[in-house]
Amino acid sequence: MSHFVACPLPIPFLSDPRLTHLAVTDQIYQFRWHEISRVALVYELECVHKGLSNKKMGSVERRLSAIFTAGVQLGQRNTSSRVDRTWWKNNAGDYTPFAMEQFDIAIIGGGMAGLSAALYSGWLGRKALLAERQLFGGQVVNADQIENFPGFPDGILGADLVSQVRMQALKLGAKMQYLETTAIKIDGGGFQLATTEEPIQASSVIVATGGKHRVLGIRGEIEFEGRGVSRCATCDGAFFQNQPVAVVGGGDTALDEALYLSNIASRVTIIHRRATPIASETLVRRAREIPKIEFVANTTVVEILGTDSVEAVRLNDGTLVTVSAVFTAIGFEPETSLLKDLVQLDPIGHAPVDIHMQTTVPGLFAAGSARQGNAGQLASAAGDGVTAAVAAHRYLANS
């Protein structure tokens, strides 16, 4: 039986006049999960050839993010779906699935590390596939303003940065597909990637699967998810116009969230467990200069309270703070389950690598948040991806 993701609103980008050869219109309201992925991929490939603006590409990424999130929340993702070749023939023109092709380099994860690896793999002339299960760019797509990525002195929207890197990688020959990888198997002198569709063969693999948000693990967090508890200020902040909100965390992400929310909420309370935030001094100074942002140090949240939605948080000293929303930003946990049967992960779940991002398995690399000792920065993730791609290229040349 087909599973569907209901989309209650039209999707304007599907009726773009420059995509008239696609048999889709803005009147389509329901898609099978993997069909959404195909439409997304086809559209973004067309963006490369049609020269659509970065601004529009960023808008597409954000719109797709909302669609995918809705699908996850509805629990209607069809993880066992197979490639619908008829749908591809009718709607995707020459863009066909890459199942069972032999790739030089397979890259799992479409965050900045994975995108950079794809870019350099293409630049080096390797046949490369980047497989992303949900949204290219990952967490950075939701960043309102990135100020510390080299080359952008005035900052850049996260979605715009992702769009530019994606287009550059595609132009250099990298292939990309919305596809979930479920296992990595050593197959002779190479690897086979098991997926929710057909398996993929590759001579080398770069795992750049990033991480997932850490949770507070307190009462009310799950109960009020989507009703005041959020991990994305740019996604949900607008719902709390002129209302008090809390940000839990003291790192760069937490401070970024608070600064963004200060333009929307009536009050922003940053709750962090240390004496001083661990965020960069620039962000801390900027936040302290805004009267509506207040810091609560040496404190943890022990409970989120409310009836139909969030109404307050209880602190470890018993204090109640009235808020309409809680935005959590307490770090990430690596998503490295694909590696657990291949390499010995550290206690946190990171993969140990050498200076070339090589794991203990020849031809298998880890980059970005997946690897041990990562700096946790966007620029360093990009560097990891480049290093892994260059190392994979040399590995293949010497094999």
ZAMARGU-4260 file (C-alpha; in steps of 0.2 Angstrom, whole numbers, plus 5000, padded with zeros to 4 digits):
<rodrens>
0) 5000/5000/5000 | 5006/5017/4996 | 5009/5030/5010 | 5006/5048/5007 | 5011/5064/5014
5) 4997/5076/5014 | 5002/5094/5009 | 4988/5106/5014 | 4995/5121/5004 | 5000/5122/4985
10) 5018/5121/4981 | 5021/5136/4970 | 5039/5131/4964 | 5031/5116/4955 | 5023/5127/4942
15) 5038/5137/4938 | 5037/5142/4919 | 5054/5136/4916 | 5049/5118/4921 | 5035/5116/4909
20) 5042/5099/4903 | 5038/5092/4920 | 5020/5084/4922 | 5017/5092/4938 | 5007/5108/4943
25) 5004/5118/4959 | 4987/5109/4960 | 4995/5093/4966 | 4992/5091/4985 | 4998/5073/4989
30) 5014/5064/4985 | 5021/5048/4990 | 5036/5052/5001 | 5049/5047/4988 | 5040/5056/4974
35) 5043/5072/4984 | 5061/5068/4985 | 5061/5066/4966 | 5052/5082/4962 | 5064/5091/4974
40) 5080/5083/4965 | 5073/5087/4948 | 5069/5104/4952 | 5086/5108/4960 | 5095/5100/4945
45) 5084/5112/4934 | 5090/5126/4945 | 5108/5123/4939 | 5103/5123/4921 | 5091/5137/4921
50) 5101/5148/4932 | 5088/5152/4945 | 5093/5164/4959 | 5101/5158/4975 | 5087/5167/4984
55) 5074/5156/4975 | 5084/5141/4979 | 5085/5145/4997 | 5066/5147/4997 | 5064/5130/4989
60) 5075/5122/5003 | 5065/5130/5016 | 5048/5125/5008 | 5055/5107/5006 | 5060/5107/5025
65) 5042/5111/5030 | 5035/5097/5019 | 5048/5084/5025 | 5045/5089/5043 | 5026/5087/5041
70) 5029/5070/5034 | 5039/5065/5049 | 5027/5071/5061 | 5012/5063/5053 | 5022/5046/5053
75) 5018/5043/5035 | 5035/5041/5028 | 5036/5025/5017 | 5053/5018/5021 | 5050/5002/5011
80) 5046/5011/4995 | 5055/5005/4979 | 5059/5016/4964 | 5044/5021/4954 | 5052/5020/4937
85) 5035/5025/4928 | 5034/5041/4939 | 5052/5045/4934 | 5049/5042/4916 | 5034/5053/4916
90) 5040/5067/4927 | 5059/5067/4928 | 5065/5066/4910 | 5083/5060/4909 | 5086/5061/4928
95) 5085/5042/4933 | 5090/5034/4949 | 5108/5028/4952 | 5104/5011/4959 | 5117/4998/4956
100) 5128/5010/4947 | 5147/5008/4951 | 5153/5024/4959 | 5171/5029/4964 | 5165/5038/4979
105) 5149/5037/4988 | 5145/5050/5001 | 5132/5048/5014 | 5125/5064/5021 | 5121/5080/5013
110) 5127/5093/5026 | 5142/5104/5023 | 5155/5090/5025 | 5145/5079/5013 | 5142/5093/5000
115) 5161/5099/5001 | 5166/5081/4998 | 5155/5079/4983 | 5161/5096/4976 | 5179/5090/4977
120) 5176/5072/4971 | 5168/5080/4956 | 5183/5092/4954 | 5195/5078/4955 | 5186/5069/4941
125) 5179/5055/4951 | 5161/5047/4949 | 5153/5052/4965 | 5136/5050/4972 | 5129/5060/4987
130) 5115/5052/4996 | 5104/5062/5008 | 5089/5055/5017 | 5080/5071/5021 | 5086/5088/5017
135) 5102/5094/5008 | 5112/5106/5020 | 5105/5098/5036 | 5104/5110/5051 | 5112/5124/5042
140) 5097/5127/5031 | 5088/5134/5045 | 5102/5147/5050 | 5096/5164/5049 | 5113/5172/5047
145) 5130/5164/5046 | 5144/5176/5049 | 5159/5165/5052 | 5160/5156/5036 | 5175/5162/5025
150) 5172/5173/5010 | 5156/5181/5017 | 5160/5197/5026 | 5142/5202/5027 | 5136/5185/5032
155) 5125/5174/5022 | 5108/5164/5025 | 5111/5146/5028 | 5099/5141/5014 | 5108/5152/5002
160) 5125/5145/5007 | 5119/5127/5004 | 5112/5131/4987 | 5128/5139/4981 | 5138/5124/4987
165) 5126/5112/4979 | 5125/5120/4963 | 5144/5121/4962 | 5146/5102/4966 | 5133/5098/4953
170) 5141/5108/4940 | 5157/5099/4944 | 5149/5082/4940 | 5144/5075/4957 | 5127/5066/4957
175) 5115/5069/4971 | 5099/5059/4976 | 5087/5059/4991 | 5090/5042/4997 | 5091/5034/5015
180) 5106/5022/5017 | 5102/5009/5030 | 5119/4999/5030 | 5137/4999/5023 | 5144/4982/5019
185) 5161/4978/5013 | 5160/4969/4996 | 5176/4962/4989 | 5187/4977/4986 | 5174/4990/4988
190) 5157/4993/4997 | 5139/4990/4995 | 5127/5002/5002 | 5110/4995/5007 | 5096/5008/5005
195) 5077/5010/5006 | 5077/5007/4988 | 5090/4998/4978 | 5108/4995/4984 | 5123/5005/4978
200) 5140/5000/4974 | 5155/5011/4978 | 5174/5009/4978 | 5176/5020/4993 | 5163/5028/5005
205) 5163/5045/5015 | 5152/5045/5030 | 5146/5063/5033 | 5130/5059/5042 | 5131/5074/5055
210) 5122/5073/5071 | 5105/5075/5079 | 5099/5087/5092 | 5102/5082/5110 | 5087/5082/5121
215) 5084/5088/5138 | 5076/5072/5144 | 5064/5081/5155 | 5045/5080/5159 | 5036/5091/5146
220) 5049/5090/5132 | 5040/5077/5122 | 5023/5081/5127 | 5024/5099/5121 | 5035/5095/5105
225) 5027/5106/5092 | 5016/5116/5105 | 5030/5127/5111 | 5045/5116/5112 | 5056/5118/5097
230) 5074/5116/5091 | 5073/5129/5077 | 5070/5147/5080 | 5069/5152/5062 | 5056/5138/5059
235) 5045/5142/5073 | 5050/5159/5081 | 5036/5168/5071 | 5023/5159/5080 | 5028/5168/5096
240) 5027/5186/5091 | 5028/5198/5106 | 5028/5183/5118 | 5041/5178/5131 | 5052/5163/5126
245) 5067/5154/5133 | 5082/5147/5125 | 5091/5133/5134 | 5110/5132/5130 | 5125/5142/5131
250) 5134/5138/5114 | 5135/5147/5098 | 5119/5139/5092 | 5109/5145/5107 | 5116/5163/5106
255) 5111/5163/5087 | 5094/5157/5091 | 5092/5170/5105 | 5098/5184/5094 | 5086/5179/5081
260) 5071/5178/5093 | 5075/5195/5100 | 5067/5203/5085 | 5051/5193/5088 | 5048/5189/5106
265) 5044/5201/5120 | 5058/5193/5131 | 5071/5180/5128 | 5078/5171/5143 | 5094/5161/5140
270) 5096/5147/5152 | 5113/5139/5153 | 5122/5128/5166 | 5139/5136/5167 | 5144/5152/5175
275) 5147/5160/5158 | 5141/5155/5141 | 5153/5145/5130 | 5148/5154/5114 | 5160/5166/5105
280) 5163/5182/5114 | 5156/5191/5099 | 5139/5183/5101 | 5139/5185/5120 | 5143/5203/5119
285) 5130/5206/5105 | 5117/5197/5116 | 5121/5207/5132 | 5118/5223/5122 | 5100/5219/5119
290) 5089/5224/5134 | 5076/5211/5131 | 5088/5196/5132 | 5092/5190/5149 | 5104/5177/5155
295) 5101/5164/5169 | 5118/5156/5173 | 5122/5140/5183 | 5105/5134/5180 | 5096/5120/5172
300) 5078/5117/5167 | 5070/5102/5176 | 5052/5103/5169 | 5042/5111/5155 | 5024/5116/5161
305) 5008/5120/5152 | 4991/5113/5148 | 4988/5114/5129 | 5004/5122/5125 | 5020/5128/5135
310) 5016/5141/5149 | 5032/5140/5160 | 5048/5131/5164 | 5053/5125/5181 | 5072/5128/5185
315) 5082/5117/5197 | 5080/5129/5211 | 5062/5128/5210 | 5059/5145/5201 | 5045/5146/5188
320) 5049/5156/5173 | 5034/5161/5162 | 5037/5158/5144 | 5026/5153/5128 | 5040/5143/5120
325) 5056/5134/5124 | 5070/5133/5111 | 5083/5120/5115 | 5101/5121/5109 | 5111/5110/5119
330) 5122/5102/5106 | 5122/5087/5095 | 5125/5068/5095 | 5133/5060/5081 | 5123/5049/5069
335) 5135/5035/5066 | 5125/5019/5067 | 5130/5015/5050 | 5148/5013/5056 | 5145/5003/5072
340) 5148/4986/5064 | 5163/4992/5055 | 5174/5002/5066 | 5176/5005/5085 | 5166/5021/5090
345) 5171/5031/5105 | 5159/5032/5120 | 5150/5047/5112 | 5148/5038/5095 | 5161/5047/5085
350) 5172/5037/5073 | 5191/5038/5076 | 5200/5044/5060 | 5218/5049/5055 | 5223/5066/5048
355) 5216/5060/5031 | 5199/5056/5038 | 5202/5038/5035 | 5194/5025/5048 | 5202/5009/5052
360) 5194/5001/5037 | 5203/5005/5020 | 5193/5016/5009 | 5180/5021/5022 | 5181/5039/5028
365) 5172/5049/5041 | 5170/5068/5041 | 5162/5082/5050 | 5152/5078/5066 | 5153/5059/5062
370) 5172/5059/5066 | 5181/5060/5082 | 5189/5077/5086 | 5179/5088/5075 | 5178/5106/5079
375) 5159/5107/5077 | 5160/5122/5065 | 5153/5124/5048 | 5170/5129/5040 | 5179/5114/5048
380) 5165/5102/5042 | 5169/5109/5024 | 5187/5106/5027 | 5184/5088/5033 | 5174/5085/5017
385) 5188/5091/5006 | 5201/5081/5015 | 5191/5065/5014 | 5187/5067/4996 | 5206/5070/4992
390) 5211/5055/5003 | 5198/5044/4994 | 5204/5050/4977 | 5222/5045/4982 | 5216/5029/4989
395) 5208/5024/4973 | 5223/5030/4963 | 5234/5018/4973 | 5222/5003/4974
</rodrens>
